[in-house]
Amino acid sequence: MPADWPSTATIPYNLGGTVNGVYTDRNGKSYDGTGYIVVDIDGAFRNDNPVFKDSLGRSKIAGEVCIGQRTGTDWLSLCKLQSWVGRPLPGDPSAGYYVASQSGASLPSDAPDNSCRDTANSDSPQYCHYYHGAATAGIMVGQPTVRWDDANTKLMYSGVAPGASVITVKIGGGTGTDGPQGWPINSVVDALNYVNSTLLTRADIGSKIVAVNISASGKSIAGSLPCATGGDGARIDAVAGVLRAKGIAVVMSAGNDSVNGTGAWTCGNNIIPVGATGIRSVTTPTSYTNLSQKVSLFAPVGTGDRASGDFVLAPWAGYGSFNVWGTSFSSPQVAAAFAVLRQKFGTAPSVDSLVRLMQTTGKPLDGDRAGLAAPGASVLDIRAALNGTPG
């Protein structure tokens, strides 16, 4: 087991915080992301998991959105209630998408004209996209929660920024029983555009949004190849550039194919791709993580191995927690770190300056594969970043 077991099962502890997700700087001031909002784009969300309420029972969900497609994909809309929005595409001037933003819009569900079932889901109905979003959003803002593994082993799971709130954006589609399900690229782009054109313009929440997490990377591509002109990654990067200029970070996972590369969705220069390191050795990349010269930030996730302690806990579906592995669970750590850093440094520092701060104050990457990452690549250390200076 790691030397600090069982604290190492709690994500913020590995980032320099307490098991309750609080980080104290050298002046004795504490930070947990209070006052800020992160956006999570994922398949669907079990927002009824208890981790999405604070200690007073108030919801941490600042808003919900569902975006779905009716054509051009095998992964058709699963928005329970949906309004049509026209959005022309090259060669298809009548194209558009479904959108919904009422309470409950991001929960797993069927659409009025489409249904999807995943028999691995033990709930009834066995909706598709039933657990991943709860894990990624919970890693960002989840309320500290106790888990007893046995009578003598008390574990904690907590979000990186439990004082922050989250807007959950459901984009998962699919159809049939154990049929095709996934995230249409058009929905990813539509969701980012929705953040820019709708969420950021709202007086109540727009100024509080600091980052967008997308725990996906697309098909892995070799090395540090640029985005194909007009390709999926270029489309994502274009909107990410608009958001970055407004102080909003777009953070994505580096991918899990063990390659020297990242993904077709994370090829752009405006994306912040995040790799995964171990828990037993927090500065060593995991065997599964992609890494390339584009990847300068990593976060500790481990391999999900309970026996050796090489794991962290994240919320599971509507209740409880599970051992996670994968870069899906590294990118939310960096996205949530923006909330903690904005709480101290405010909105003046650019996204680039905060990325540099995290990189230069992080723990240097080591191990056999470290040389494949960006020069100076490091593992996120929020406490150290709070003691640094953006620049």
N, C-alpha and C positions, 0 to 999 in steps of 0.2 A: 504494500500500500504506500501511497505518497506520504511524505513526512508529516504533512498537515491534515491527513485524513481524519475525520470525514468532511472538514471544511472545504476541501478541494472539489467536492461534488457540487458546490454552490458557485455559480458562475461569477458573480461580482467579487467573491473572495480572491479568485485567481487574477483579477484585474486591479488589485490593490485596495479593495473595499472590504467591508464587513460582510458577514453572511446575510445581513439585512439590506445590503445594497447601498450603504452609506460610505462616502469617500471623504477623508479629512485631509486638508492641505497643511502645509507647514505652519500656517498661522492659526491652526485649530478650527478653521471654519469647515462646515460639513456641507456636502452636496449630494443630491440624489435625482437631479433632473426636474425638480419641481418647477412648474410654470411653463413647461415646454411640451411639444407634441411631436411624436414621430408617426409616420405613415407606414403601414405594412401592406404590401401588395402580395397576395397569396391565393391559394385555391379556394379556401373558405375558412371560417373562424367559429370555434365554439366559444363565443363570448360569454356563455353562461358558466364557464369554469370559474370557481371562486377566486382565482388569482386576479381576476379583472375587477375586483372591488377593493377599495382601500380599507384601512382599519376602522373607518366610520361607516362602512357599507356603501360608499359612493362609487359609482361606476368610473372606471378608468378609460372607458370607450368614449372618445370625444366625437365620434361620428362613424357611420357605416355607409358603405357604397357597394353596389354590385354592378359589374360591367360584363356583358356577354355578347356573343356573336350568333347570328342566325344563318350565315352563309360563309363559305370559304374555309371551313375547318371541320374536322371530325369531332371537335370538342364544342358542341353547341351550348348555348346559354343555359344556365341553371339559376337564373334570377327568378325569385318567387313572384315578385311583382316587377313589371318592367315597362318602361316607356322607350319609344324609339327616337333615336337622335341621328339625323342625317350627317354623314361624314364621308364625302367622296374620296375615293382612292384612284390612283392612276389606272385608267382603263375601266373603271367602274364608278361612274358619276352618281349612281343611286345607292352606293354602299352606306352603311351606318352601323350602329350598335345599340344594344339595349342598355339602359341604366336605371338603377333604383337607389334611393338614398334614405329610405325610411328605417326606423328602428328594426333590427333583425335582418336587414338586407344582406348582411355578410355571413349569416349562418348557413350551414349546409342545407340544401333544399332542392326541390325540383322546380322547373319552370312550368308555366301553364300548359305549354305544348311539348314538354320534353322531360324525361326522367332519367336518373342515373343511380345505380346501386352498386355498392362495393361489399361483397360478402365477407371481407375481412373486418368490417365494422360490426361490432357486437351490439350496437344500439338498434332500435326499431323506430322509424324506418332506417334501413342501412344506406344512408345517403353517401354519395361520393365526397371526396375532399373533406374527410371528417376529423383529421387530427393535426395536419402539418401547420396550419395557420395558428392554432392555439399555441403550438410550441414556439414559433418564431415571434409572435406578438408577446407571448409570456416571457420569453428571454429578454425582451426589451423593457417591459413595464410591469411584469408580474409582481403581485404582492408577496412578500416573504412568507413562506408556508413550511410547516414542519411535516416531515415524513419519517415515520418509524419503520426501519427495515426489519427490526426484530426488537425484542424487549430492551436491548442494550445499545442499539445503534440509532441515534437521532441524526437525521439528515435535514438539510434545509434546501429549498429551491426558491430563488428570487430573481426578479428581473434586474438587468444592469442598471436601469434608471427607474426604480419603483415609484419615484415621485412624479414621473412624467405620465402623460396620457397617450393613447394611440388611436389613430383612425384606421379602421380595418377595411381594406378594399378587396372584395372577392372577385376573382377573375376565372376561377376554375370552371371548365365545361366538360361535357361528356354525355354519353347516352348508353342505355341498356344496362344489363347486369354483367358486371366485370368486363364491360366493353371498354372502348377507348376513352380515356379521360386525360386532361392536361390543361395547359394554359395557352390559349391562342396568342400568337405574337401581336395580332391586332389589339387584343385586350390589354396586353402589357403597355403598348404605346398609348392606347386610349386612356388607360388609368393614369399614366404620367401626365398626359395632357389635361385630364380632369383635375389633378392636383394643381397644375399651373393655372388653369383658366377658371376653376370653380372654388377649390378649397382655399387657395391663397388670397382670393378676393373677398372672402368672408371676414367681416369685421370682428367676429367673436373668436376666430381661431387662426386666421391667416398669418398674423404676425408671430404666432407661437410655434409654427411648424419649422422644424430644423433639419429633418432628414427623411428620406424614403428608403425603406428596405425592400429588396426583391431577392428572395432566396432562390435564385435560379441563375444559370449561366448560358443556357443553350448548348448546342453540340460542341464538344471540345475541339479546339483548333490548335495546331502546332505553334510553338514559340510565341512570338509577339506580333503575329500577322495583323495588319490593319483591317478595319472593317471593309467588306465589299461595298462598292458604291451602290447605294439604294437598298442594301441588305438589311436584315433584321437588326443587327448591331448598330448600323448607322442610323436607323430610325430611332432606336432607343437613345443613342448618344446625342442626337440633335435636341431632343426634349430635355435630356439631362443637362446639356449645356445651358439651356435657358434657365433651368432651375438653379444650377450652380451659380450663375451670375446673380441670382436673387438671394444667395446665401443658403440654398437648400442642397444638401448632399444627397446623391443617389448612390446607394451602397448595394452591391450585389455579391453573390457567392462566386468563388473562383472555380468551382466544379470539383467533381469527385472521381475523375478518371485516371489519377496518378500520372498525368502527363506533364511535360514541359510545355505549357500552354495555358490558356484560360478557356473562354467560350465564345461562340459566335454572337452571343448577346452582350458580352462584356469586353468587346474589342475596342471600344471607343476611349478617347482620352478624358471624357467627362465622367466616366464611371469610376467608382472606387471598388475594385474587386478585393475580396478578403479571403485569405487562405486559413487553414486550420492547423493547429499544433496539438501536441499531446498534453495530457494532464500530469503524467508521471515525469515527463520532460517537456516543460511548457515552451521551451525555445526551439524545439525540434519539430519540423513539419511532420504531419502524419503521413503514412504511406499512401493514403488515398487522395490527399489534396492535390489539385492542380497548382502549379506555380510557374511564373514566368517573369520576365523583366517588367511586366505591368503590375505585378503584385508586390506592394511595399508594406502592406499591413496584414497581420495575422492575429487570430484570437484562439485561446485554448478551448478545445472541444474534446479531444481524446478519441478513443476507438469504440466507446460504448461498453467496454469490458468491465463488468462489475467485480469480477474475481480479483483483478489486479488494481482496481481503483482508478483505471484510466477512463474516466467518464465524468460527465456532468449531467445534472437533472434539468428537465424542462417540463412544462405542463403537458398533460396528455388529454386530448379531446375535451370532454365536458367536466372531467374531474380527475384529480391525481396527477402523477408525474411518471416519467420514464427516462431511461438512459438513452442519450442521443449520440449520434456521430454524423459527420458530414459538414461540408462548408455551408449548408443551409443554416447552420446554427453558429457559424462564425460571423457572418455578415450582420445579423441583428445586434451583435455585441458592439460593433463599431458604429452602427446607426444610432444606437441608444447612447453611446459615448458622446455623441454630438449634443444631446440634451444636457448631460452633466457638464460638459465644457461650456456650453452657452449659458448655463446657470451662473457660472463664475465670470466668464469673459464677455458675456453679452453678445449682441448681434453684429458688432463692428468687425471682428475678425472674419476674413474670407474663408470659404470652404478650404481653399488651398492652404491657407496658413494653419488651420486646425489639423489638416492631414499631416502637414510637416511637423507640427507639434507632437502629434501622436507617434509619428515615425521616429523622430529624434529622441523622444523620451521613453520609447518602448524598450523592451529587452531585446538585444540583438539576436537575430535568427542564427542558429547553428545547425550542425548535422550535415550529412552527406549531400543533401539536396539544396542546402541553403544558398549555394552559389547560383542556382537557377532563378532565384527571386531577384527583385530589383536591388540595386546597390543600396546598402543601408537598411534593408528590410528589417522590420522588428515586430515584436509581439506587443499588443496593446497593454498599456499599464496606465489606467486612468488616474490613479493617485499621483504618479510621476508627472503626467501631463498637467494636472492641476497646479503643480509646483513649477511648471515651465512658463514660458512667455510666447504667445503666438507672434509669428513674424515671418 
